[in-house]
Amino acid sequence: MRKIVPLGDSAALIQLGDEVDFTVNQRVHALANLIEASSIHGIIETVPAYATLLVHYDPLILSFSQIKNHLRVKMDQAEEISNREPRRIEVPTRYGGEHGVDLESVASHLRLSVEEVVRIHSEKIYTIYMMGFTPGFPYMGKLDDALVMPRLETPRTRVPAGTVAIAGSQTGIYSIESPGGWNLIGWTSLQLFNPESDSPFLFAPGDEVKFIVEK
């Protein structure tokens, strides 16, 4: 699926698929990077998601027809480079304890032992599909079906940076202290976001992540 449709009078929505899929997501981010790097006059911002890319542009500089032609060229280029070899990053993780306060309730809800939850979560290699909702927060998937959990009914007002969590079919790591409604199962000492660094984000879309159990 390759589709470009107008969204209002100053944005174009590119749809490359209709489900969470690693290959499609790679293309979305490759396309976003190409558009940003090309510095096309009139394009203001790109917003990547799982299978879509929203492109904001200045309608006083570019018409929808012009932006559509630009994007078609970039889509062809993105197809060529989206098969890059991903980085793999190991994340040392302490499961349970004060920063993994939901681990036991998760195990109970799923009718698993705590040890089984840790094993299933840590044995898989995850792909980062996109970044949000705070700077450097990685959305990773997919979880093993045995670990699929609903979000908390009442989000917490404070979740420490480095907390490893799960919700739905995804896992993630809180990059900064923030509110959050995911199930907290562990913690890592890795710094995901450093605003003073030339490369402030530890992760990037397309990276692979392996959680390593720390005692």
C-alpha positions in Angstrom: 0.0 0.0 0.0 1.3 3.4 -1.0 -1.1 6.3 -0.7 -0.7 10.1 -0.3 -3.8 12.0 0.7 -4.4 15.7 1.8 -5.0 16.4 5.5 -6.4 19.9 5.6 -4.8 22.5 3.5 -1.2 22.3 4.9 -0.4 18.6 5.4 -0.1 15.4 3.5 -0.6 11.9 5.0 1.5 9.1 3.5 0.2 5.7 4.2 2.5 2.7 3.6 0.4 0.1 5.4 -2.5 -0.5 7.7 -1.0 -2.6 10.5 2.1 -2.8 12.8 4.8 -4.3 10.6 8.6 -4.0 10.9 9.3 -3.7 7.2 6.7 -1.0 6.7 7.9 0.9 9.8 11.4 0.9 8.5 10.2 2.5 5.3 8.3 5.1 7.2 11.4 6.2 9.1 13.7 6.0 6.1 11.3 8.2 4.2 11.1 10.7 7.1 14.9 10.9 7.2 15.2 11.4 3.5 12.6 14.2 3.5 14.3 15.9 6.4 17.8 15.6 4.8 16.6 16.9 1.5 15.5 20.2 3.0 12.7 20.8 0.4 11.7 24.4 0.5 8.2 24.6 2.0 8.2 21.4 4.0 7.9 22.3 7.7 7.9 19.0 9.6 7.5 15.2 9.3 5.7 13.1 11.9 6.3 9.4 11.6 4.1 6.7 13.1 3.8 2.9 12.7 2.7 2.8 9.1 2.1 6.5 8.2 4.0 9.7 7.8 2.4 13.1 8.2 4.1 15.9 6.3 3.4 19.5 7.3 4.1 22.0 4.5 3.5 25.7 3.8 0.6 26.0 1.3 1.9 29.5 0.3 5.0 27.8 -1.1 3.9 24.4 -2.2 0.6 23.2 -3.6 -0.7 19.7 -2.7 0.1 18.6 -6.2 3.7 19.7 -5.9 4.2 18.2 -2.5 2.7 14.9 -3.7 5.2 14.8 -6.6 8.1 15.5 -4.2 7.0 12.8 -1.8 6.6 10.2 -4.6 10.3 10.6 -5.5 11.3 10.3 -1.9 9.1 7.2 -1.4 11.0 5.5 -4.3 14.3 6.3 -2.7 13.2 5.2 0.7 12.3 1.8 -0.7 15.9 1.3 -1.8 17.5 2.2 1.6 15.0 0.7 4.1 16.7 -2.6 4.2 19.7 -1.3 6.2 21.3 -3.5 8.8 19.8 -2.6 12.2 21.8 -1.8 15.3 21.3 -4.1 18.2 21.5 -2.6 21.7 21.6 -4.6 24.9 19.6 -3.2 27.9 20.7 -4.5 31.3 17.5 -4.8 33.3 16.7 -5.4 37.0 13.2 -6.9 37.0 10.8 -6.3 39.9 11.7 -4.4 43.0 10.9 -0.7 43.6 11.0 0.2 39.9 9.2 -2.9 38.7 6.3 -2.7 41.1 3.7 -4.3 38.7 5.7 -7.4 38.0 3.9 -9.6 40.5 0.4 -8.3 39.5 1.3 -8.8 35.8 2.3 -12.4 36.5 -0.9 -13.0 38.5 -3.1 -11.5 35.7 -1.4 -13.6 33.1 -1.4 -16.7 35.2 2.3 -17.0 35.0 5.1 -17.1 37.6 7.3 -14.0 38.0 10.2 -16.0 36.6 8.2 -16.9 33.5 7.3 -13.3 32.8 11.0 -12.3 33.1 12.1 -15.1 30.9 9.5 -14.5 28.2 10.1 -10.7 28.2 13.9 -11.0 28.1 14.4 -13.8 25.6 12.9 -11.9 22.7 14.6 -9.3 20.4 12.4 -6.3 20.0 12.3 -3.7 17.2 11.8 0.0 17.9 8.9 1.1 15.7 8.8 4.7 16.7 9.7 7.3 19.3 7.3 9.3 21.5 5.5 10.4 23.9 8.5 11.9 25.8 12.0 12.6 24.3 13.7 9.3 23.6 10.9 7.0 24.7 11.0 3.9 22.4 7.9 2.0 21.4 9.0 -1.6 20.9 7.3 -4.7 19.7 5.9 -7.1 19.4 5.5 -8.7 22.8 5.0 -12.5 23.0 1.2 -13.1 23.1 1.6 -14.5 26.6 2.6 -11.0 27.9 -0.1 -8.9 26.3 -1.5 -6.6 29.1 -4.0 -3.8 29.3 -2.9 -0.4 30.4 -3.5 0.7 34.0 -7.0 2.0 34.6 -5.5 5.0 36.5 -2.1 6.2 35.2 0.6 7.0 37.7 1.6 10.6 38.1 5.3 9.7 38.4 7.4 7.0 36.7 11.2 7.2 37.1 13.5 7.4 34.1 14.8 4.0 33.0 11.6 2.1 34.0 10.9 -0.9 31.7 7.2 -1.3 31.1 4.6 -3.2 29.0 1.2 -2.3 27.6 -0.9 -4.0 24.9 1.5 -5.8 22.6 4.3 -3.3 23.2 7.2 -2.8 25.6 9.0 0.5 26.3 11.4 2.3 28.6 10.5 5.6 30.2 13.2 8.0 29.0 12.6 10.7 31.6 10.6 10.9 34.8 7.0 11.4 33.7 3.4 10.2 34.2 2.6 6.9 32.7 -0.1 4.2 32.4 2.0 1.2 31.4 2.7 -1.8 33.7 6.1 -1.4 35.3 8.2 -4.6 35.4 11.8 -3.5 35.7 14.5 -0.8 35.4 17.7 -0.1 33.5 20.6 2.2 34.4 21.0 3.2 30.7 20.4 6.9 30.0 18.0 7.1 27.1 17.9 10.9 26.8 20.8 13.3 27.3 19.9 16.8 26.1 23.5 18.0 26.5 24.9 15.4 24.1 25.4 15.9 20.3 23.4 12.6 20.0 20.8 13.1 22.7 18.9 9.8 22.0 20.2 6.4 22.8 17.7 4.7 20.5 16.5 5.3 17.0 13.6 3.7 15.0 14.7 0.4 13.4 17.1 -0.5 16.2 16.9 -3.9 17.8 16.8 -4.2 21.6 17.6 -7.2 23.8 16.9 -7.0 27.5 19.6 -8.6 29.7 18.6 -9.8 33.1 20.6 -8.3 35.9 20.5 -9.8 39.4 
